[in-house]
């Protein structure tokens, strides 16, 4: 038990655990709706936009997180509008956003002389970059996301499975799309500091896909997605500490292993 005490004695680990658990829960809740609506790649596009915003902010000497959040929110509205438009291909728009944002971020860092930036920490995450401001923002976001699911569960269920039907029953689907876009943007910006731009979208996708292997209802799917997301994050964090591997990559690999195991078990039981 000594290594557990040692691990959690570090202040940066305490911050990483708090932010990681809260962001994992938020990402899992958002992921259920995004995955079932086949919009899960929005997270990937927004994470690359966040990386670009972080890079530009650092080059300009601005506070990265406060610069990135409004930029990513604007990008989420653009992606949302393009995905709803009949004249454009939503997947292609997200792919273009991802590639362009990543290129802008890398270019901004590479062309400016005298700016010492660890590119890997923003691409793959770094628990050392998590500060107390991230902790408080994560707490606020968790309260908002959990509150949204508690008080608007039926509306979210209707929008997720049949948006046209929900709209016909009087649900303001556009209003909920805007809320989801804003919350998703902030969650991605916060989580990117921990897992990185290339890996944060995995927190949105993996827990829902894993839970879908055995969940029989929407409510059960939501609950298990949150539980699995938190457990997998903690396992990844502990393993990364013990064997000195990148936290973000370790968390993703843990999710991948759990997904493969659940698929195998499902086939054996069926």
N, C-alpha and C positions, 0 to 999 in steps of 0.2 A: 504493500500500500504506500510505500515511501515515494514511489515515482508519481503517484496520483497527487499526493500532498505537494510534492515539488512542482509538478506541472501547473497546478492551480494557485501556487504561491506567487507566480509572476503576474504583475498587473496587466501586461499586454495579453496574456492568456485569458484572464478574467474578462477583459473587454471583448476579446475574440469569441468567447463562449456566449456571452450575452447577445452580441450582435448576430452571431451565426445562428443561434437557436431562433431568435425572433425573425430574422430574415428568411430562414428555412421555412418557418411556419407561414409567413406571409406569401412567399413564393409558391408554396404548395397550394394554398387557398386560391391564389390567382391562377395557378397552373391548371387546376381542375376545369375551370371555365374556358381558358385559352386552348387547352388540348382538345376538349370535347367540341369546341367550335372550329377546330382546325386552324387556330391562329397562334400556335405555339412558337413559330419562328419569329414572331414579333419581338420576343425577348432577345433573340440573337441580334436582330437589327438594332434594337435600342442599346444593347450593351456595347456594340461597336461605336455607336454614336456617343455614348458616355465616355469611351476611351478617347475619342477625338476631342471631346469637350475638355476632358482632364488635361490632355496634352497641350491644347491651346491655352488653357488657363495657366498652366505652369510656365509656359513660354512668356506669357504676358504679365506674369507676376500676380495673378489673381488667386483667390481661394478656390481650389478645384471643385469642391463639392457644391458650393453655392452657385458656381458658374454652370456646372454640369446639369444640375436638376432642371432649371428652366429650359435649357437647350434640349434635353432629352424629352421633356414634356411637349415642346413644340414639335419635335420629330415624331412623337407618338401620335399627335393629332394629324400630321401629314400622312403617316402610314395608315391610320384609321380611315382617313378620307379616301386614299387611293384604294384601299381594300374594299371600300363600299362602292366605288365607282365602277360602272359597267364598262367604261372605256379603257380601263387599265387592268393589268394583271397584278393582284396583290402580292403573290409570291415573288414575282420579278421585281416589284418595287422594293420589297424588303431586302432582296439579294443585292440590288443596286445600292441601297442605303448602307448595308453592311460593308460592302467592298469599298465604297467611296469614303465612308467615315473612318475605316481602319487606315486607308491610304493617307487621308488628311492628317490623322493623328501621328503616324510614323513620319510623314514629311515634315510636320511642324517641329517635331523633336530633332530630326536629323539636320535641318538646314540652319538652325539657330546655334551659333557658336557660344561656348561658355556656359551652357545650361547643363548641369549635371543631373540627369534623370535616369533612374533605373527602369528601363522599358519593360523588363520582365515582371516587375512588381505590379504593373498596370495591366499587362496582358494575362498573367497567370495568378495574380493576387499576392497579398502579403499581410499576414496577421499583425505585423509591426506597424502597418499604416492605419490601423483602426484606432480612432481616438474616442474621447468621451462624447464629443458632439455626435458621432455615429451612434453611440449607445442611446442617447436621448432621442435622436431622430427615429431610431429603430423602435423604441418604446411607443412613440407617438403613432408611427405607421402601423404597428401591430394592433393598437387599440382601434384605429380607424378600420383596418381590414377585418378584424374579428367582429367589430360592431356592424359593419356592412353585411357580413354573412349571417349574423344573428337576427338583425332586424329586417333584412330584405332577402331572406333565404328563398322564399317562394318565387319572388320576381327573378332572382338570379337563375333559379332552376328553369323557369319559363324561357328566359332569354337564351340560356345555354343550349337548350334542345330545340326550340322553335321560336326564333326571333319574330317572325311574321305573326304567329299566333299571339305572342306576348304583346306585340304592338296593337293587335286588334282588340285585345282585352283592356287596353288603356294604359299599359305599362310604358313609361317614357324610356324607350330603349336607348335613344341618343344620349339621354342624361346619364344612364348607367355606363354607356361606352366611354363617356368623358371621364367619369369617376375612375373606371378601371384603367384608362390610359394614364391618368395622373399618378395613381397609386403604383401602378406597374413601373412607371418611370423612376419614381423615388426608390422603390425596392431594388431595382436593378442598379442604380447609382450606388446605393449603400452596399449592396452585396458584391459589387464589382471590386471594391477595395479589399474584400476578403478572398474571393475566388478568382477575380480577374475577368477581363472583358471576354475572353475566349471560353470561359467555363461557367459563368453565372447563369446562362440560360438552362443549364442542366438541372438547376434547382427547381425550375419551373416545369420541366418535362418529365424527368425520371420518377419522382414520387407518384404522379398521377398514373403513368404507364404501369408502374409496379402494382399500385393499388387496384387497377382495373383487372388484374389477373384473378382476383378473388372477391372483389366487391360486387354486391348484388343490387345496391341502390345508390342514389346520388348522395344521400346523407352519409352512408357508410364510406363511400368513396372519398368524400371530403375529410372525414375524421381520420381515416387510415393514411391518406396522403400526408396530412400534417404530422402524424406520429412517425411514419416512415422517414419523412424528410428530416425531422429532428434527430432521430436515431442514427441515420446514415451520416449526417453531418458530424455528430459527436464521435462516431466510430472513425470517420476520416480524420478528424482533428487529433484524436488520441494516437492513431497509427502514425500520422505524419510527425507527431512529436517524438514518438518512440524510435522511429527509423530515419528521422531527419529527411523526409520527403516533402515536396511542395504541398501545402494544405489543399489548395484548390484541386489539383490533379488527383490527390488521394481521395478526396470526397467524391469526385466523379467516378473513380474506379470502384469505390465501395458501392455506389449506386448501380453501376454496371453489373457488378458481381451479384448483387441482390436481385436485380432484374432477371439475370440469366437463371439464377437458382429458382425463383418463383415460376418462371416459364417451364423449367424442367419438372418441378413438383406438380404443376398444373397438368402437364401431359401425362405424368405417371398416375395421378389420381383419377383423371378423366377416363 
